[in-house]
Structures are given as C-alpha cells and as structure tokens.
Amino acid sequence: MAAGFVTYTQRRWTGGIRFIDDALQVHLDPGTGGVVRSVESGLGLEKIRLLLVSHNHPDHCGDAPIFIEGMTKGTTRRRGTLVASRSVLQGNDITGPSIGKYHQSLLHQVIEAQPGDHHNIQGLDIHFSRSKHTESDGCGYVLEFPEAGKVGYTSDTSYFNGIANPYRNVRVLILCTTRPRGAPLEGHLTTDDAVKIVNVARPEIAVLTHFGMKILNEYPNAQAKYVQKTTGTRTVASFDGMVISLEEEIEIKSIKNVHRGAQPSGRTRYSQH
C-alpha cells in the first residue's frame, strides 16, 4: 500500500490488505493493482465475503468494482458485504462515487461507514474511527476477530488530538505513515506522528505502511527502528507480500514462503503492500 508517485510507478504495491480468519475472508482498501497482486499471491477473490474501503482515492479503491465481481462469482451470485465511506458509495462535492449503483446492487449488503459507528458482520466486530484527510468522508477501522483479537488501521489521515484512542490495546496497529520524520504533509502521518499514536495505543506490534517516495528513499526500516526505540513497542516497516500471523505469538513472514494455492490457516492476515 503506497501513495502518490509510488502508486503510479508501483515502486510499492497498492493492492490493499487481506485478512483470512477461520470464518471469514476480508479485503481492505483494494487499490490499483489489487486484482493482479491477489492472483499473483495465490489469493483469489471468490472467497472474500467482506470488502472494506476507507476512502475515495484510487490507491485505496481503484480495483473495488472488480473485487465485487469476484466476490459475486462473476456477478452470478448475490452475496457479500461492502462497507465503505459515503464518498465511495455516493460521491460528494469534489468527487463522484467510485463504486456505482450497478456494482453495489450485486452485493447482499452495503453499509455506509460513519466514524463512531459499529457493526457486527458474520461474527466480526467492526468499529469505524475518525480520520482527517484531504478526502473528508474517509475513516479508519478497528476489526475485532473472535479468536485473533483486534487489528487497527488508521487509513490516510493527519494527526489530531484523540486519534489514538480508538486503537488502544489492539494487537496490530497499521499506520499509514506516508512521510518520514520532520517532513509533514497535509492529510498524512509522519514517523513523528506514528510515535505519538503508538505511545497512547500500545499495540503488541505497530506496522508502518503507505509510504511516499521520500520515506522510501530514506529507508522505511530506519523509520520503524526509530519508532520502536522511542516507544518500546515492536515496530516493523511493511514490505510487498508481508504476512502477519496472529497466533499466540505474532509472526511475520513473506508470501513467497507460503505455499501457493494452499488455503492459509485461520487467524492469519495477509498484507499486500
């Protein structure tokens, strides 16, 4: 998952994040290239039952209509749930909807995500958190899996007072950290912001992602090491094909080391960055 120049150069993947639980497959923010990256990684679309879209920018929603066609088995079965911000579903003053009425009609259920709301979908608790981005209708997510526990995702956002509160004590906190230390950009988090959030949220592990060119040029791993040293919280920089297994101990590996075509075990998160 990446932003700006990184999206159109594909220096990093922008396919989003796949969650695989015993009872439910979820895909979050199916941006540009999401279909291709999923297929390349051995993760088909037909088993997805829940699609989450945080906001109406192509690096987060560009492949969403095709994901819906996969979820509905080529539009032949009306099934699955879409949870997305208002702008994605209806558009707003500055953007049209990115998922039109036709693709919405293919699904069993469509839910508009509003910060502060909560839904339970097939045993998965979903809490919508506030974001402050150039796309005003966006939101973050906290997903609470029955066995694996909570995973938080900030989406694209600036830092603001109270941003960390919804993410307190999640097991994994995914921070869209577009800029390195000392290089702020409106609507996005810096590594300095990540430190402040992690200090309050105190996850088991923090994952930095959604890198811009500047942070890539200054080495994401160095930024992650700084966050870990400053906060005392285990912190990693995402990489393309990262796999995080949420067992009793959190393990990180590469999709290259997971047998292609085999169904991954439950309580596993596949992160396609």
C-alpha positions in Angstrom: 0.0 0.0 0.0 1.5 3.3 -1.1 0.7 6.9 -2.1 1.1 9.5 -4.8 4.1 8.9 -7.1 4.6 5.5 -5.6 1.1 4.4 -6.8 1.6 5.1 -10.5 5.2 3.9 -10.6 4.3 0.8 -8.5 7.5 1.1 -6.6 5.4 -0.5 -3.9 2.2 -2.5 -4.4 -1.1 -0.8 -3.8 -3.4 -3.8 -3.6 -4.6 -3.4 0.0 -4.7 -5.9 2.8 -6.3 -9.4 3.0 -7.5 -10.8 6.3 -8.0 -14.5 6.5 -9.9 -15.8 9.5 -11.4 -19.3 10.2 -14.9 -18.0 9.4 -14.4 -15.0 7.1 -12.1 -13.5 4.4 -11.9 -9.8 4.3 -10.2 -7.4 2.0 -9.4 -3.8 3.0 -8.7 -1.0 0.5 -8.4 -2.8 -2.8 -6.4 -0.1 -4.6 -4.8 0.0 -8.0 -3.3 -3.5 -8.9 -5.3 -5.3 -6.2 -6.7 -7.9 -8.5 -3.3 -8.7 -10.1 -1.5 -8.8 -6.8 -4.1 -11.1 -5.3 -3.9 -13.6 -8.2 -0.1 -13.5 -8.1 -0.2 -14.2 -4.4 -2.5 -17.1 -4.8 -5.4 -15.3 -3.1 -8.5 -15.5 -5.3 -11.4 -13.1 -5.0 -14.3 -15.6 -4.8 -13.8 -16.4 -1.1 -13.9 -12.8 0.0 -17.2 -12.1 1.9 -16.4 -8.6 3.2 -14.9 -5.7 1.3 -13.8 -2.6 3.3 -13.0 0.7 1.6 -11.7 3.6 3.8 -12.0 6.5 1.3 -12.4 7.5 -2.3 -8.8 7.7 -3.6 -7.6 5.2 -6.3 -4.8 3.8 -4.2 -7.5 2.6 -1.8 -10.5 1.9 -4.0 -9.3 1.6 -7.6 -10.0 -2.1 -8.1 -13.1 -2.3 -5.9 -15.6 -2.9 -8.7 -13.6 -5.9 -10.0 -13.3 -7.3 -6.4 -17.1 -7.2 -6.2 -17.4 -9.1 -9.4 -15.0 -11.7 -8.0 -16.9 -11.9 -4.7 -20.2 -12.4 -6.5 -18.6 -15.1 -8.8 -18.7 -13.1 -11.9 -21.9 -11.4 -10.9 -23.8 -14.7 -10.9 -24.4 -14.8 -7.1 -25.8 -12.0 -4.9 -23.6 -12.3 -1.9 -21.0 -10.5 0.3 -21.0 -7.2 2.1 -19.4 -3.9 1.2 -18.5 -1.4 3.9 -17.3 2.0 2.5 -17.3 5.7 3.2 -20.1 7.9 1.9 -17.9 9.3 -0.9 -17.2 5.9 -2.2 -20.9 5.0 -2.4 -22.5 8.3 -3.2 -19.8 10.8 -4.1 -19.5 14.3 -2.5 -18.9 17.9 -3.6 -15.5 17.1 -5.1 -15.7 13.5 -6.3 -18.1 11.1 -7.8 -18.7 7.6 -6.4 -16.0 5.1 -7.1 -18.4 2.1 -6.8 -21.5 2.7 -8.8 -25.1 1.6 -8.3 -24.6 -1.4 -10.6 -21.8 -3.0 -8.6 -23.5 -2.1 -5.3 -26.6 -3.9 -6.5 -24.7 -7.2 -6.9 -24.0 -7.5 -3.2 -26.1 -8.9 -0.4 -25.4 -5.9 1.8 -24.0 -2.4 1.6 -23.1 -0.3 4.7 -22.0 3.3 4.8 -19.1 3.7 7.2 -19.6 6.6 9.6 -16.9 7.4 12.3 -18.2 6.3 15.7 -20.5 3.6 14.3 -20.2 -0.1 15.0 -21.4 -3.2 13.1 -21.1 -7.0 13.5 -20.8 -8.9 10.3 -20.6 -12.7 10.5 -19.1 -12.5 14.0 -16.6 -9.8 13.1 -17.0 -6.6 15.1 -16.1 -3.5 13.1 -15.6 -0.1 14.6 -15.3 3.0 12.4 -12.8 5.6 13.6 -12.3 9.2 12.6 -9.7 10.3 10.1 -8.7 13.8 8.9 -7.6 13.6 5.3 -7.9 15.6 2.0 -10.9 13.2 1.3 -13.3 14.4 4.0 -15.5 11.3 4.2 -12.8 8.8 5.0 -12.5 6.7 8.1 -10.2 4.2 9.9 -11.2 0.8 11.1 -10.8 -1.4 14.1 -11.5 -5.1 13.3 -12.1 -7.5 16.2 -11.8 -11.1 15.2 -13.3 -13.6 17.7 -10.1 -15.7 18.0 -7.2 -13.4 16.8 -8.2 -10.2 18.6 -8.2 -6.6 17.4 -6.4 -5.0 14.4 -6.4 -1.3 13.9 -6.0 0.6 10.6 -5.6 4.4 10.6 -6.2 4.9 6.8 -4.8 8.2 5.4 -5.0 10.9 8.0 -3.3 13.9 9.6 -2.5 13.7 13.3 -5.1 15.2 15.6 -6.0 15.1 19.3 -7.6 11.9 20.2 -6.6 10.0 17.0 -5.0 7.2 19.0 -7.9 6.5 21.4 -9.9 4.0 19.2 -6.8 1.9 18.7 -5.8 1.4 22.4 -4.7 -2.1 23.1 -5.2 -3.6 19.6 -2.9 -6.4 18.8 -1.7 -5.0 15.5 -1.9 -1.3 14.6 -1.4 -0.5 10.9 -0.3 3.1 10.5 -0.5 4.8 7.1 2.8 6.6 7.6 3.4 8.5 4.3 6.2 10.8 5.4 9.5 10.5 7.4 10.5 12.4 10.5 10.5 16.2 10.1 8.7 16.2 6.7 5.0 16.8 7.3 2.4 16.8 4.5 -1.3 17.8 4.9 -3.6 14.9 5.3 -0.9 12.3 6.1 1.0 10.9 9.1 4.8 11.3 9.6 7.0 9.0 11.6 6.9 11.5 14.5 3.1 11.2 14.4 3.3 7.4 14.5 5.4 7.7 17.7 2.7 9.8 19.4 -0.1 7.4 18.4 1.8 4.2 19.4 2.7 5.7 22.8 -1.0 6.0 23.5 -2.4 3.0 21.7 0.2 0.5 22.9 -0.4 -2.3 20.4 1.5 -5.6 20.5 3.1 -4.6 17.2 3.0 -1.5 15.0 3.2 -1.7 11.2 4.2 1.3 9.2 2.8 1.3 5.6 1.6 3.6 2.8 5.0 5.1 2.1 5.6 8.0 -0.1 8.8 8.4 -2.2 10.6 10.4 0.4 10.2 7.8 3.1 11.2 5.1 0.7 14.3 7.0 -0.2 15.2 7.4 3.4 14.6 3.7 4.2 11.4 2.6 5.9 13.2 0.2 8.1 15.1 3.0 9.7 11.8 4.8 10.4 10.4 1.7 12.0 13.5 1.2 14.2 13.1 4.8 15.4 9.5 4.2 16.4 10.4 1.0 18.2 13.4 2.6 20.0 11.3 5.6 21.1 8.2 3.9 22.2 9.4 0.5 23.3 6.8 -1.2 21.0 7.8 -3.7 18.4 7.5 -1.9 15.1 8.1 -3.1 11.5 8.0 -1.5 8.1 5.7 -3.2 5.7 7.0 -4.9 2.5 5.3 -6.2 -0.6 3.8 -9.6 0.3 4.1 -9.3 4.0 2.2 -12.0 6.0 1.4 -11.5 9.7 0.1 -14.5 11.6 -2.0 -13.6 14.7 -1.4 -16.7 16.8 -0.4 -16.5 20.5 2.9 -15.1 19.2 2.7 -12.7 16.3 4.9 -13.9 13.4 6.0 -12.1 10.3 7.0 -13.8 7.0 6.8 -13.3 3.2 4.0 -14.6 1.0 6.9 -16.1 -1.0 7.4 -18.5 1.8 3.7 -19.6 1.9 2.7 -22.4 -0.3 0.9 -21.1 -3.3 -2.6 -22.5 -3.8 -2.8 -23.8 -0.2 -5.6 -22.4 2.0 -3.8 -20.4 4.7 -4.7 -21.3 8.3 -7.1 -19.1 10.4 -6.1 -16.1 12.4 -3.8 -15.0 9.6 -3.5 -11.6 8.0 -2.1 -11.2 4.5 -0.8 -7.7 3.8 -0.3 -6.9 0.2 1.9 -3.8 0.4 
